[in-house]
Amino acid sequence: MKNEGKNALIITTIMTITLITVLSVSYGFLSVSQEGEKKQKVVAGVFNVEFKDGETIKLNNTYPMTKEEGMNTKAYTFTIENK
């Protein structure tokens, strides 16, 4: 009986930690917002996407690069809102 209670406690703890981690990561990915000069609005499914720096994001001739190289390229500003 001690093993059953201990196993149930371990499983409950692991499930709680997993749930908190998934919710935290989801919130972090879905709550990013930046501002810009221009506005462009695109509605896709249940998400509302607003491009503030033009009509499209152009990624011609792109390739993987380091963070330092990426910081020297043009930045795009957009907002994603859950409807």
C-alpha positions as CSV (number, residue, x, y, z in Angstrom):
1,M,0.0,0.0,0.0
2,K,2.9,2.4,0.7
3,N,4.2,1.8,-2.9
4,E,0.8,2.6,-4.4
5,G,0.5,5.9,-2.6
6,K,4.1,6.8,-3.4
7,N,3.6,6.0,-7.1
8,A,0.4,8.0,-7.2
9,L,2.2,11.0,-5.7
10,I,5.1,10.7,-8.1
11,I,2.7,10.5,-11.1
12,T,0.6,13.4,-9.9
13,T,3.7,15.5,-9.4
14,I,5.1,14.7,-12.8
15,M,1.7,15.5,-14.5
16,T,1.4,18.8,-12.6
17,I,5.0,19.9,-13.6
18,T,4.3,18.9,-17.2
19,L,1.0,20.9,-17.3
20,I,2.6,24.0,-15.8
21,T,5.5,23.8,-18.3
22,V,3.2,23.4,-21.3
23,L,1.0,26.3,-20.2
24,S,4.0,28.5,-19.6
25,V,5.6,27.8,-22.9
26,S,2.3,28.2,-24.8
27,Y,1.7,31.6,-23.1
28,G,5.2,32.7,-23.9
29,F,4.8,31.9,-27.6
30,L,1.4,33.4,-28.0
31,S,1.8,36.7,-26.1
32,V,4.5,38.4,-28.1
33,S,3.6,41.8,-29.5
34,Q,5.7,44.6,-31.1
35,E,4.8,48.0,-32.6
36,G,5.8,49.6,-35.9
37,E,4.8,52.4,-38.2
38,K,2.7,50.7,-40.9
39,K,-0.3,48.4,-40.4
40,Q,-1.3,45.4,-42.4
41,K,-4.0,43.0,-41.1
42,V,-4.4,39.3,-42.0
43,V,-7.0,37.1,-40.5
44,A,-6.2,33.4,-40.5
45,G,-8.5,30.9,-38.8
46,V,-8.8,31.9,-35.1
47,F,-5.6,34.0,-35.2
48,N,-5.4,37.7,-36.2
49,V,-2.0,38.6,-37.7
50,E,-1.2,42.3,-38.2
51,F,1.9,43.2,-40.2
52,K,3.1,46.7,-39.2
53,D,6.1,47.1,-41.5
54,G,4.6,46.4,-44.9
55,E,2.4,43.9,-46.7
56,T,4.6,40.9,-46.6
57,I,7.6,39.4,-45.1
58,K,10.2,38.9,-47.8
59,L,12.8,36.2,-47.2
60,N,14.6,36.0,-50.6
61,N,17.9,34.1,-50.7
62,T,17.8,33.4,-47.0
63,Y,19.9,30.8,-45.3
64,P,20.6,29.7,-41.6
65,M,22.8,32.3,-39.9
66,T,24.1,33.2,-36.5
67,K,22.2,35.5,-34.2
68,E,24.8,38.3,-34.8
69,E,24.2,38.1,-38.6
70,G,20.5,38.0,-38.1
71,M,20.5,41.1,-36.0
72,N,22.1,43.0,-38.9
73,T,19.2,42.2,-41.3
74,K,15.8,44.0,-41.7
75,A,13.5,43.5,-38.7
76,Y,9.8,42.7,-39.3
77,T,7.2,43.7,-36.8
78,F,3.9,41.9,-36.4
79,T,1.3,41.1,-33.8
80,I,-0.5,37.7,-33.4
81,E,-3.8,37.8,-31.5
82,N,-5.9,34.9,-30.6
83,K,-9.6,35.6,-31.4
